Amino acid sequence: MTIVDGAHAPAQVALDLGQLGVDFYSGNCHKWLCAPKGAGFVHVQPEHQERVDGAIVSWGYAEGAEPLAPDGMVAQMAAIRLPRPAGSLSERLFAGHRVEIPVDGEKDDILRLSVAAYTTREEIDRLLAALVRELDAEDGQQDE
């Protein structure tokens, strides 16, 4: 059995996993691809895939899993449960504030936030201000 830790290879050398023929290969994407820290991949030959399970999984991996993730797993990407379903929130944020962020989940009540290396503090502040305005406006509509 062959396991290769190819942390620095992606974007540095030509990588043909089929030609390598290894059983397991892992690579990091945050080093040379400038992806968020923690982004990476594991390639597993089909005959070994039943041996592998995700150490960190997202919501929906198991039915009824609460909380969405333990505090220690939240870093540059987070899933945040909104206080109530907000199906049109994503569209309103983009149309009114030019902020693009997905809102999904079974009940349209999960905001998915990903912060990349190039994301600025001002952009996060703009998102937070837009969320406050949109959710406050939604509260006003529900009170009527």
C-alpha positions as a Markdown table, in Angstrom:
| # | Residue | x | y | z |
|---|---|---|---|---|
| 1 | Met | 0.0 | 0.0 | 0.0 |
| 2 | Thr | 1.3 | 3.4 | -1.0 |
| 3 | Ile | 0.4 | 6.7 | 0.8 |
| 4 | Val | 1.8 | 10.0 | -0.6 |
| 5 | Asp | 1.7 | 13.3 | 1.4 |
| 6 | Gly | 1.9 | 15.7 | -1.5 |
| 7 | Ala | 1.3 | 18.9 | 0.5 |
| 8 | His | 3.4 | 21.2 | -1.7 |
| 9 | Ala | 2.8 | 19.6 | -5.1 |
| 10 | Pro | -0.5 | 21.1 | -6.3 |
| 11 | Ala | 0.3 | 24.1 | -8.6 |
| 12 | Gln | 4.1 | 23.4 | -8.4 |
| 13 | Val | 4.5 | 20.3 | -10.4 |
| 14 | Ala | 2.4 | 18.4 | -13.0 |
| 15 | Leu | 0.3 | 16.0 | -11.0 |
| 16 | Asp | -1.2 | 12.9 | -12.7 |
| 17 | Leu | -2.7 | 10.8 | -10.0 |
| 18 | Gly | -3.6 | 8.1 | -12.5 |
| 19 | Gln | 0.0 | 7.8 | -13.6 |
| 20 | Leu | 1.3 | 7.8 | -10.1 |
| 21 | Gly | -0.8 | 4.8 | -9.3 |
| 22 | Val | -0.6 | 5.3 | -5.5 |
| 23 | Asp | -3.3 | 4.0 | -3.2 |
| 24 | Phe | -3.7 | 7.3 | -1.2 |
| 25 | Tyr | -2.6 | 10.8 | -2.1 |
| 26 | Ser | -3.2 | 14.0 | -0.2 |
| 27 | Gly | -2.5 | 17.5 | -1.2 |
| 28 | Asn | -3.0 | 21.0 | 0.2 |
| 29 | Cys | -4.6 | 23.8 | -1.8 |
| 30 | His | -4.0 | 26.6 | 0.6 |
| 31 | Lys | -0.2 | 26.6 | 0.0 |
| 32 | Trp | 0.3 | 27.5 | -3.7 |
| 33 | Leu | -3.3 | 27.7 | -4.9 |
| 34 | Cys | -4.1 | 30.5 | -2.4 |
| 35 | Ala | -7.2 | 28.6 | -1.3 |
| 36 | Pro | -8.5 | 29.1 | 2.3 |
| 37 | Lys | -6.4 | 27.5 | 5.0 |
| 38 | Gly | -7.5 | 23.9 | 5.5 |
| 39 | Ala | -8.5 | 23.4 | 1.8 |
| 40 | Gly | -7.1 | 20.3 | 0.4 |
| 41 | Phe | -7.9 | 16.9 | -1.1 |
| 42 | Val | -7.4 | 13.2 | -0.6 |
| 43 | His | -7.4 | 10.9 | -3.6 |
| 44 | Val | -8.2 | 7.3 | -2.8 |
| 45 | Gln | -8.2 | 4.4 | -5.2 |
| 46 | Pro | -11.7 | 2.9 | -5.5 |
| 47 | Glu | -10.7 | -0.4 | -3.9 |
| 48 | His | -9.8 | 1.5 | -0.7 |
| 49 | Gln | -12.6 | 4.0 | -0.5 |
| 50 | Glu | -14.7 | 2.1 | 2.0 |
| 51 | Arg | -11.8 | 2.6 | 4.5 |
| 52 | Val | -12.0 | 6.4 | 4.4 |
| 53 | Asp | -14.5 | 8.7 | 6.1 |
| 54 | Gly | -14.4 | 12.4 | 6.6 |
| 55 | Ala | -12.9 | 13.7 | 9.8 |
| 56 | Ile | -14.6 | 17.0 | 9.4 |
| 57 | Val | -18.0 | 17.0 | 7.7 |
| 58 | Ser | -20.5 | 19.7 | 6.9 |
| 59 | Trp | -24.2 | 20.0 | 7.9 |
| 60 | Gly | -26.5 | 17.3 | 6.3 |
| 61 | Tyr | -23.8 | 14.6 | 6.6 |
| 62 | Ala | -26.0 | 12.9 | 9.2 |
| 63 | Glu | -29.7 | 13.5 | 9.6 |
| 64 | Gly | -30.6 | 15.9 | 12.5 |
| 65 | Ala | -26.9 | 16.6 | 13.4 |
| 66 | Glu | -26.7 | 19.5 | 15.9 |
| 67 | Pro | -24.8 | 21.8 | 16.2 |
| 68 | Leu | -23.7 | 22.5 | 12.7 |
| 69 | Ala | -20.0 | 22.1 | 13.8 |
| 70 | Pro | -18.1 | 22.2 | 17.0 |
| 71 | Asp | -16.5 | 25.6 | 17.8 |
| 72 | Gly | -13.0 | 24.1 | 17.2 |
| 73 | Met | -13.9 | 23.3 | 13.6 |
| 74 | Val | -15.0 | 26.9 | 12.7 |
| 75 | Ala | -12.2 | 28.8 | 11.0 |
| 76 | Gln | -12.4 | 30.5 | 7.7 |
| 77 | Met | -15.6 | 28.8 | 6.7 |
| 78 | Ala | -18.7 | 28.7 | 8.8 |
| 79 | Ala | -22.3 | 27.7 | 8.6 |
| 80 | Ile | -24.5 | 29.9 | 10.7 |
| 81 | Arg | -28.1 | 29.1 | 11.5 |
| 82 | Leu | -30.4 | 32.1 | 11.0 |
| 83 | Pro | -33.2 | 32.7 | 13.6 |
| 84 | Arg | -35.8 | 31.8 | 10.9 |
| 85 | Pro | -36.1 | 30.7 | 7.3 |
| 86 | Ala | -34.8 | 33.5 | 4.9 |
| 87 | Gly | -35.2 | 32.1 | 1.4 |
| 88 | Ser | -34.8 | 35.4 | -0.4 |
| 89 | Leu | -32.0 | 36.8 | 1.8 |
| 90 | Ser | -29.3 | 35.8 | -0.6 |
| 91 | Glu | -31.0 | 37.6 | -3.5 |
| 92 | Arg | -31.7 | 40.7 | -1.4 |
| 93 | Leu | -28.1 | 41.0 | -0.2 |
| 94 | Phe | -26.9 | 40.9 | -3.7 |
| 95 | Ala | -29.5 | 43.2 | -5.2 |
| 96 | Gly | -29.3 | 45.8 | -2.5 |
| 97 | His | -25.8 | 45.6 | -1.3 |
| 98 | Arg | -23.8 | 43.7 | -3.9 |
| 99 | Val | -22.9 | 41.1 | -1.3 |
| 100 | Glu | -23.0 | 37.5 | -2.6 |
| 101 | Ile | -23.4 | 34.8 | 0.1 |
| 102 | Pro | -25.4 | 31.6 | -0.1 |
| 103 | Val | -28.4 | 30.9 | 2.2 |
| 104 | Asp | -29.5 | 27.3 | 2.0 |
| 105 | Gly | -30.4 | 24.4 | 4.1 |
| 106 | Glu | -33.5 | 22.3 | 4.3 |
| 107 | Lys | -35.4 | 25.3 | 5.7 |
| 108 | Asp | -33.4 | 28.2 | 4.0 |
| 109 | Asp | -32.1 | 29.0 | 7.4 |
| 110 | Ile | -28.3 | 28.5 | 7.0 |
| 111 | Leu | -25.9 | 31.3 | 6.0 |
| 112 | Arg | -22.6 | 29.9 | 4.6 |
| 113 | Leu | -19.7 | 32.2 | 5.1 |
| 114 | Ser | -16.3 | 31.6 | 3.5 |
| 115 | Val | -13.4 | 34.1 | 4.1 |
| 116 | Ala | -10.5 | 33.9 | 1.6 |
| 117 | Ala | -7.0 | 35.3 | 2.1 |
| 118 | Tyr | -7.9 | 38.3 | 0.0 |
| 119 | Thr | -11.1 | 39.1 | 1.9 |
| 120 | Thr | -10.7 | 42.5 | 3.7 |
| 121 | Arg | -12.1 | 43.6 | 7.1 |
| 122 | Glu | -14.1 | 46.3 | 5.3 |
| 123 | Glu | -15.8 | 43.6 | 3.2 |
| 124 | Ile | -16.8 | 41.6 | 6.3 |
| 125 | Asp | -18.1 | 44.8 | 8.0 |
| 126 | Arg | -20.1 | 45.5 | 4.8 |
| 127 | Leu | -21.6 | 42.0 | 5.0 |
| 128 | Leu | -22.5 | 42.4 | 8.7 |
| 129 | Ala | -24.1 | 45.8 | 8.1 |
| 130 | Ala | -26.1 | 44.5 | 5.1 |
| 131 | Leu | -27.3 | 41.5 | 7.2 |
| 132 | Val | -28.5 | 43.7 | 10.0 |
| 133 | Arg | -30.4 | 46.0 | 7.6 |
| 134 | Glu | -32.0 | 43.0 | 5.7 |
| 135 | Leu | -32.9 | 41.0 | 8.8 |
| 136 | Asp | -34.2 | 44.2 | 10.5 |
| 137 | Ala | -36.3 | 45.0 | 7.4 |
| 138 | Glu | -37.6 | 41.4 | 7.5 |
| 139 | Asp | -38.5 | 41.7 | 11.1 |
| 140 | Gly | -40.6 | 44.8 | 10.3 |
| 141 | Gln | -42.5 | 43.0 | 7.6 |
| 142 | Gln | -43.3 | 40.1 | 9.9 |
| 143 | Asp | -44.6 | 42.4 | 12.6 |
| 144 | Glu | -47.2 | 43.9 | 10.2 |
